[in-house]
C-alpha cells in the first residue's frame, strides 16, 4: 500500500480533469461531466491513500457555497440539471486546486498548455462545423450562430473563448509560457462566433491590461492610437455591435426581473426562484449573470458568488482579475450556468500564484 500511495495519482487525475473542462457537446452527454464524475471518484481514492487533503479558506468557501446551494435549491425547486451545472462548475475550482497544489511548477504549466491546446482543437472543430452548417430561417450572420456542436449557440462559445484567451494572456504576461499563437487563434475564433460581446471584450480588456495598468508618458501616444482604432472599429461596425432589438431586449429582461424581484416575498428575494426557473417567472431567459443569480439564487447567492470571486482575486494579489473582469463584462450580456472552464482556469492561476 505504501508503494501504491507514491504513485502520482493526483497528476493522472489532473491530466483527465483539466484539459477537458470546456468539452461540451449538445448532441450527446457532455463529456466534461463524464470526466468530472470519473475524476471525483479517483480523487476520493487518492484522498483515502494519502489520508489527507489540501484545504484552505478559499476551498472552504467553495464547499460552503456548494452546500448552501445544494440545500436551498432543493427546497425552492431549482431544475436538477441546471443545479448540477452550477455545482460542478464551482467544484471544478476546488478539485483543480487540490489536484495541482502538490505538483511541480513545470507540471502545472504543462497542464495549462494542454488545457489551452485541447480547447483550441475543440473550438476549431466546433467553428468549422457551425460555419459549414448554416441554419435556415435566420438572417445575415445569424445563420452561422445556431448550429454549435458544443453549446446552444455560438454566444456561449464566445464566453469560453474569452476565458481561455485571458488565461493564455495570464500565462504569457507572467512569463510561464509564450502564447502568441494561442492568443491569435483564440481572437480569430472569437470573431468566428459572431458574438458581439465576446468580440468586443477581447480587444477592450487586452488594451486595458497591456497598456492602461502601467501607463507612462512614453505610452500615451500608442494608447491613444490603439484606443482610437478600437473605438473607430466599434463605431464603424455599430450596426453589428449595437443592434437596437438586442439592446432593448436586454434592458427589458432587467426591467422584468426588477419588477418580479421587487414584488416577491422576502424569502424569494433572499433565496431566489431556483436555478433554471427565470423563464417560467418572467417569460424570458435571464442572460445577464447578475440577473441570473439574483433571480435564481437570491441576494444570498449573489453575495456568496461575489465573495468567492473577491477572495480568489485577493489571494492571487488580483492576478485573477485578468480572467474575472473580462468574463464578468462578457457575462453581463450572456452567461450560462455551466462554466467549469472558468473555475478550472482560476484554480490553475490560484495554484501558480501560490507557488510563485
NORMO-V979310 format. One record per backbone hydrogen bond with DSSP energy under -1.0 kcal/mol. CO is the residue of the C=O (numbers start at 1). NH is the residue of the N-H. Records with the same first field share a line. If there is no record, write none. Layout:
# NORMO-V979310
CO = NH ; NH
This chain:
# NORMO-V979310
1 = 5
3 = 6
4 = 7
7 = 9
8 = 12
9 = 13
10 = 14
11 = 15
13 = 17
14 = 18
18 = 21
20 = 23
22 = 24
23 = 32
30 = 33 ; 34
31 = 35
32 = 36
33 = 37
34 = 38
35 = 39
36 = 40
37 = 41
38 = 42
39 = 43
40 = 44
41 = 45
42 = 46
43 = 47
44 = 48
45 = 49
46 = 50
47 = 51
56 = 60
57 = 61
58 = 62
59 = 63
60 = 64
61 = 65
62 = 66
63 = 67
64 = 68
65 = 69
66 = 70
67 = 71
68 = 72
69 = 73
70 = 74
71 = 75
72 = 76
73 = 77 ; 78
79 = 83
80 = 84
81 = 85
82 = 86
83 = 87
84 = 88
85 = 89
86 = 90
87 = 91
88 = 92
91 = 95
92 = 96
93 = 97
94 = 98
95 = 99
96 = 100
97 = 101
100 = 103
104 = 108
105 = 109
106 = 110
107 = 111
108 = 112
109 = 113
110 = 114
111 = 115
112 = 116
113 = 117
114 = 118
115 = 119
116 = 120
117 = 121
118 = 122
119 = 123
120 = 124
121 = 125
122 = 126
123 = 127
124 = 128
125 = 129
126 = 130
127 = 131
128 = 132
139 = 142
140 = 143
141 = 144
142 = 145
143 = 135
145 = 154
146 = 148
149 = 26
153 = 156
154 = 158
155 = 159
156 = 160
157 = 161
158 = 162
159 = 163
160 = 164
161 = 165
162 = 166
163 = 167
164 = 168
165 = 169
166 = 170
167 = 171
168 = 172
169 = 173
170 = 174
171 = 176 ; 177
172 = 175
179 = 183
180 = 184
181 = 185
182 = 186
183 = 187
184 = 188
185 = 189
186 = 190
187 = 191
188 = 192
190 = 193
191 = 194
195 = 199
196 = 200
197 = 201
198 = 202
200 = 204
201 = 205
202 = 206
203 = 207
204 = 208
205 = 209
206 = 210
207 = 211 ; 212
208 = 213
211 = 214
212 = 215
216 = 219
217 = 220
219 = 223
220 = 224
221 = 225
222 = 226
223 = 227
224 = 228
225 = 229
226 = 230
227 = 231
228 = 232
229 = 233
230 = 234
231 = 235
232 = 236
233 = 237
235 = 238
237 = 240 ; 241
238 = 242
243 = 247
244 = 248
245 = 249
246 = 250
247 = 251
248 = 252
249 = 253
250 = 254
251 = 255
252 = 256
253 = 257
254 = 258
255 = 259
256 = 260
257 = 261
258 = 262
259 = 263
265 = 269
266 = 270
267 = 271
268 = 272
269 = 299
270 = 300
274 = 277
275 = 79
278 = 281 ; 282
279 = 283
286 = 288
288 = 292
289 = 293
290 = 294
291 = 295
292 = 296
293 = 297
295 = 273
296 = 274
297 = 301
298 = 302
299 = 303
300 = 304
301 = 305
302 = 306
303 = 307
304 = 308
305 = 309
306 = 310
307 = 311
308 = 312
309 = 313
310 = 314
311 = 315
312 = 316
313 = 318
314 = 317
316 = 319
319 = 322
320 = 323 ; 324
321 = 325
323 = 327
324 = 328
325 = 329
326 = 330
327 = 331
330 = 333 ; 334
331 = 289
339 = 342 ; 343
340 = 344
341 = 345
342 = 346
343 = 347
344 = 348
345 = 349
346 = 350
347 = 351
348 = 352
349 = 353
350 = 354
351 = 355
